[in-house]
Amino acid sequence: MADRLHAIVHGRVQGVSFRHYTVQRARQLNLTGWVRNLPEGTVETVAEGDPAPLKQFLDFLHDGPTAAHVTQVDVQWQSASGDFTGFDVRYGYG
């Protein structure tokens, strides 16, 4: 059974390749969804997949890439929608 994780990552998470490494990690874990920068300096992501890989993904979000400094991760768990076919970067805020 698939789940959905929606997270907002706070800290020094823009300008440090956070989106790039998030896409890499999600694809390694066979998750679908997206990641994007938000105007206030946070990163938002939605990921869908099996519970164990989603937990590993959440662990990654708490650490981020080497240059990042994550201070907080706000998480909501939902049922998967099945809307995604891959995991990509989204641009814009809408």
C-alpha angles and dihedrals in degrees: 000000000000126000135193126231120197114188140175112202118206131196132051094341104131123077092022100090091259093145092048094052092042090057091048093050094045092050091048088055093046092242126150128214138070147275131212143169117250123214095248092061100265130116122234125201138176118195132178130195145088117335098247096053090044089055089052089049091051090051088054091050090056090056106027123182121326096267094050127091111202115199101172141002119203109203135190122185120210141159114279117259097200089224096131132075098184142358118267146157115262120208125209129028104263 
